[in-house]
Amino acid sequence: MKTITLLILTLTILTLISCKQEITLVGKSGRSLEILVDKPLKLENLDYVHLNGQYNRLFPKASNRILALVEVTVINRTSTVVPIKIDENASLLGDSRGETIEPLNPFKNEQLIILNEPIKDIYSPLLWGDIELARNTQVSGWMIFDVPRGLRLNSFTWDEVDYIITGLIE
């Protein structure tokens, strides 16, 4: 009897804990692609490892700005192969006033410094460049945006192959 009571109590606690987890992932489909985006993370700067193994730190343009990182997953469920070019024109972050912000190229930026010491790289991979996405495959990674501090982001627009607008949970 004690074992059953303990089991029920444990299951109840686990259920309550799992119900309190915040859902932040938003997805939407276009004709060829499906886009999933997670809640933007805001950072003062970003440390990452370049594909060549170099340690980099990226800063916003000015002290009144911050970096917004959005984890994006692009899924091809229908086409044989979809060529995708992820660059400054591939997506936009938007706010409720209609302001939109293009992503930063993390590999070619004047706010970039090279670090000599190893770093903890938790925001990999960074989505940038040309990708060929075969049917029933996906690519996931982080896109970086330089946004004004305090800007309340509420939309992510994907404009490469398909035009897809998703809301953001912030």
N, C-alpha and C positions, 0 to 999 in steps of 0.2 A: 504494500500500500504506500509506504514511504517512497519507494522507487517511482511509482506512477505519479505521485504528487510532485516529486522533484522533477520528473520529466516534463510534466505539464507546465510547471513554473518556468523551467528553462525555455521551453518552446514559446511561451507567452512573452518572455523578456526578449528573445531573439526577434519575434514578430514586431514588437514595439520599436526596437532599435532599427530594424530594416525599414519600417514605415516612416521614420523620421528623416531618412536620407533625402537630401534635396535633389530633385530631378532638374537637370540643367541642359540636357542634350535635346536639341531641336533638329528635326529633319524635314526635308521636302524633296519631291521628285520633279524632274523636268521630263522632256521627251526621251533623252538618252541617259541622263545622269541623275543620281540621287546625291544630295548634299546633306551631311550631318555636321552641325556645329555645336560647340559647347560654350558655356558661359565665358566671356572674356576675362582673362587674368590681367591685372594691371601691375606693372613692375617699374621701378625707378631705372633699372638697366637690366640687360640680358647678357648672361655669360653663356657661350655655346662653343662647340668644337666644329670648326670648318671641315669640309670633306677632306682637305689635305692634312688634317691633324693639328692645325694651328688653333690656339686658344684665343677667342675673341670676346670683347665686351662691346655691346651696342648701347648707346645712350639716346634719349630723345633730343630733338633739335634745340630745345630751350628749357629753362628751369620751370616754366609754367606748363610743361607738357609731360606726358608719361607714355610708356610703351604699353599697348594693349595687345596681348597674345590671344589668338583664337585657335583652338584645336579644330581642324577641319578634316572631314573624311569625304572623299569623292568616290562614288561607287558607279561602275558601269554594269548594268544588269541586262542590257539589250543589244548594243552594237558589237560587231565583231572586234574592232579595235577603235578606240577613240583617242586621237592625238590631242593632248592638252598642253597649253602654254601658260604656266603660272608666272605672272609678272604683275606690274603695276596696274594693268588693265583687267586682270582676272577677277577681282572682287573689290567690294567696298564695305566699309563699316558706316552705319548711319545712326543719327540721333533723331529725336522726336521733332526737332525744328527743321529737318531736311538737310542738315549738313552731312556731307559724305567725305570719307577719308580713304585714300588709296593705301595699299600695303607697301611696306618698305622692302627693298631688296637687301636682305641681310648680308649678302656677299659683296656688295659694292655700295658703301655708304660712308659719308664723311664723318659720321658720329661713331665710327668704329675704331677701337684701339686693339692692338695685339698684346696679349698677356704672355708673360714668360713662365708663369707658374701653372701647374695643372688645375683644372676646375672641375666642379661637379656639374655635368651637363644633363639636366633633367628635361629640357625642352628640345628634344630631337625626335624625329628629324624636322628640319625646317622645310616647308613646302615652297619650292621655287624652281623654275626652269621647265624644260620640256619633258613630258611623260607620255608614254603610249600605254593606255589602259585597256587591257583585253577584256572581253566579255566575262562577267561574273568575277571580276577582281576589283580591288579598291586600293586607294593610297590614302594614308593618313599622315598628318603632320601639323606643324604650327605655322601660322601666318602672323606677321608682326605689323602693327599699325602705330604710328606716332600721333597721339591724340591730346587735345587740351585736357588739363586736369579738371576733374569734376564733370566732364562730359558724360551724359547718361546714354549709353549705347543701347539701341533697341532693334537694330536690323543688321543683317549680313546679306549682301547681294553677291551672288556668283554670276559672272558674265563671261564664261568661257565654254563654248559648245552649246550650253543651255543658259537661259536667263532665269535664275531662281532667286527669289527673295524669301528669307526666313526671318522670323522674329527672334530676338535674343532674350533670354531670361537673365536679368541682371539684378 
